[in-house]
């Protein structure tokens, strides 16, 4: 994205480093292969896919908007991210693994059907949901997004789709300006639980316990996706919530419990935001350690 940009390669490097710790040795690890255009087209129009592919520069950096840029390696990263999504869904849905975490960048939840924004090009969570539905017959997919920024793109894609529930906790007011509790979708399938500047563990856990988790449970999903942004951490410079690693472990465990009861344990987590490197690494470690206990 260019010098000084918060969405930088070190984000994945610090996650890789912390997952080298001895306690993560039992993890099954794989390098993402190139994703398929078919998977992307379930969530985005072909003209949009082609426009992003064609925009990718051979050298230098180009700006798609004030926040979102591409360099020569971006297209490869984007499509390997899609490949990671496809592989994670396939291995969870075929019971090869209990759950999966995709340590990917760029993130995806701001990408609308035909608009890149907020560092995002394709909506990885939407691609995952559609892949589970198209390839493995998932009938009801629930997405829980605890990134500090609202996933306007995921909400946009599933606004009128009763087969997918999108739920989100996020700081408000904050970029991108969406995510009010009154935004509920055409089929009451959108659940927004906005938090306020300065909120911490108690407010987050109350929002999950009262607004989010009962709705996911009642939806009876057969597959759960986590949009795992860790920028609500108290160290993160991009917002003003005060979560700590234990909150991410707690939320992960709660979602795994629902997955166990309703979805045969099938859960895939996708990295979204998280821009303080220490907070990101520690939070991702707590998240993955909880997934491993499943």
N, C-alpha and C positions, 0 to 999 in steps of 0.2 A: 504493500500500500504506500510505501515511501518512508523516508526518514521521519522518526518521531511519531508515526501513526500508532495508536494503541493496539490495532489488530495486526500483530507482528509475529514473525516466526518463533520468537522465544516463547510464545504462549504454549505451543506444542512441545517445545524442547523441555520446558520445566516439568510438564506432565510426564514426558518420557523418563526424565531423570528420577522423579520421585517414585515412579512405578518400577524402577530398578531395585528398590529396597527389598531386602530379604523377605519381608512379609508378603510381597506380591509375587513371589516365585511360582506359586501354583497357577497363576494366570495363563490362559491360552492366548497367545498373541499372533497377530497376522498383519501383514502389510496390505493395505487396500489396493485392489487392482482397479483398472480403468472402468468406470461405470458405463451404463448403456443409455443411449438416447431414449430408448423406449421407456425406461423408468422415469426420466425427467418429463416426458410428454404426458404422463398420467397426471401431472400437477401443473404443467405450464404449456402454453401454445407452442407449436413448432416454430412459428415466426419469431417468437421470443428466444427460444433456444438458439436458432440460427443467428440472431442479432448479437447475442452474447458471445457466441463462438467467433463470429466475424470481427467483433470489437477487440478481441484479445491481440495485443501488440506483439510483434516479433522482438522488439527491444524497447527500452524505456518504460515509462509509466503513462497511462492515460486515465483521465477522470471520467467516470460515468455520472457522478453527482458530487456534491461537496464532500461527502464522506467516503465514497466508494470508488476505488481505483483498481486498475488491472496492470500487471506487469507481464513479462514473457512467461513466467511460471504459473500465472493465476489459473489459466484454463486447465492445466494439468492438475493443479490442486483441487479445483472445483469438481472435475470429473472423477478423480480418485476419491473425493469425499462421497460422491454418489455411489461409487463402487463399494466403499465401506458400508454405506447404508444398506445397499442391496445384500451384501454378504451377511451383515448382522441380522437382518430380517430373515433371510433364508435359513441361517443356522439356528436361530431361535424357533422359528416356525416348524422346522423339521426335527426339533428336539436334540440337535447335535450339542447344543449348549443351553444352559438354563436362562441366561440373559447375556447382554452384550453392551459394551460401552465403546462408542466410536470417537476417538480423540482426533477431531477433524477441525480444520479451518480452510476456507472461510466459514463463518456461521451461516445460518439460513433463515431464521424465523422472521426477519423483516422483508424477505423477498415475497412480493405479491404475485399474482398470476402472471403479470406481464411487466413488472417493474422491479429493477434492482434497487436496493437502498440499504442504508445502515450496515455497510460492509458485506451485504448478502447478495448472492446472484440467483441461486436456485434454493427453493425451500426444502431443506433436507427432511424435516419432520413430515411434510406433506408427501414427499416422495416415498418415505418409509411407510406411511399409512396406505397409500395407493398400491404399493408393492405387495404389502400383506393382503390387501383385498383382492388384487388381480391375480396373484400367483398362488395364494394359499387359502382363499375363500374366507378371510376374516370378514365378519358381518358388522361388528361394532368396534371401532378403534377409539381409544381415549388418549389424548395428548395432554400432558401436564407440563407447563412451562414456568419454571421459577427463575428465569432470567430477570434482572432488575428492570429491563425494558420490555414493554408489551410486544408480543409477537403479532404485530398488525398483519403480516403476510399470511401467517397460518390462519388467523381469524378470517381474512379476506377469502382465502381459498375454500374454507369449509363453512362459510356463513350460511349457506342454504342447503347443507348436506346433513340429513338426520343420521347418517351412518357413522359420522365422526364427531366426537365431543372434544372441543378445545377448551382447556381451563388454564388460567394464568393468575399468578401473583406477580406484582410489579409495582414499582414506585410511580405515583401519579400526583401532580403533573410532572411529566418527563417525556423525553423523546420516546416514541414518535407522535405522542399526543392522543393516541387511542387507548382503549381499555377501560372505559367507565363500566361500572357495574350494570348500567342500563343497556349495555351492548350485549344482547343475548342470542342473536342469530334468528334465522327464519323459523327454526324448529326448536327453539329454546336449548340449542346444543352448544352455546357459547357461555362460559362461566368466567367472569372477570371478578377478581377480588383485589382491588387496588389497595396499596399501602401508602402511607404518608412519609414525607421527609423525616428522617430520624427514627422511624420504626425499627424494631429489632426482633429478637427471637420470639417474644411473647405475642406480638401482633402477627407475625408470620405464621406461627403455629396455630393461633386462633383462626386465622383466615383459612388455613388448610383444613383444620378440624371442623369448622362450621360451614364454610362455603364450598370448598373444593372436594374433599374426600367423600362426603356423603353423596354428592352428585355423581362422581365417578362410579362409586359402588352401585348406585341405583341404575346407572346406564348399562351395567352388566357387560363390560367390554370383554372381547376375546383376545385383545392385544393392547398393550399399553406402551406408549412412547413418552420418554422424558426429554423435553428440550432443556438440557442441563447447562444453563448459564450460571456462572458463579460470581457475577458482578454485583450481587446484593450483599456481598461480603463487606464487613466493616472497613477493610483496608482499601477497597476499590475506589479509584479516583473518578469514575464515570457517573456516580450517583451517591445517594445519601441514606441508604439503609444500613443496618448494623447486624447482619447475620454473621454467624461463626460456623466453623466446620461442623460442629455438632448438629446444627440445624439441617444441613444438607444430608447428613447421615440419617437423621430422624425422618425427614421427608422421604428419602429413598426407601427406608424400611417400611413406612406406611404404604407407599405405592406398591412395594413388593408384596405386602400382605394382601392388598386387593387383587394383584395379579395372581397370587396363589389361589385365592378364593374363586375368582371369576374367569381367569384367563389361562389356567394351567401353568401359571408362573411366567408366561411369555411377556417379556419386557425388554425393550431396547432403549438405550440412552444415547443421546447425541450431544456433543459439546456445542454450546452456543457462545455466550460472552464470558468475560472474566479477564480483567486487564491489569490488576496488580499481580505480579508474577508469584509472589509468595502466597498471597491469599488464594490465587487460582490453584497452585500446586497442592496446598494443604486441603483445600475443599474437594478437589478432584480425587485426592487420595482417600478422603473420608467417604466419598460417594462410591468409589470403586471397591473399597474394602467392604462396604455394606452389601454391594451387589455380590461379592464373592461369598458372603455368608449364606446367600440363597442356594 
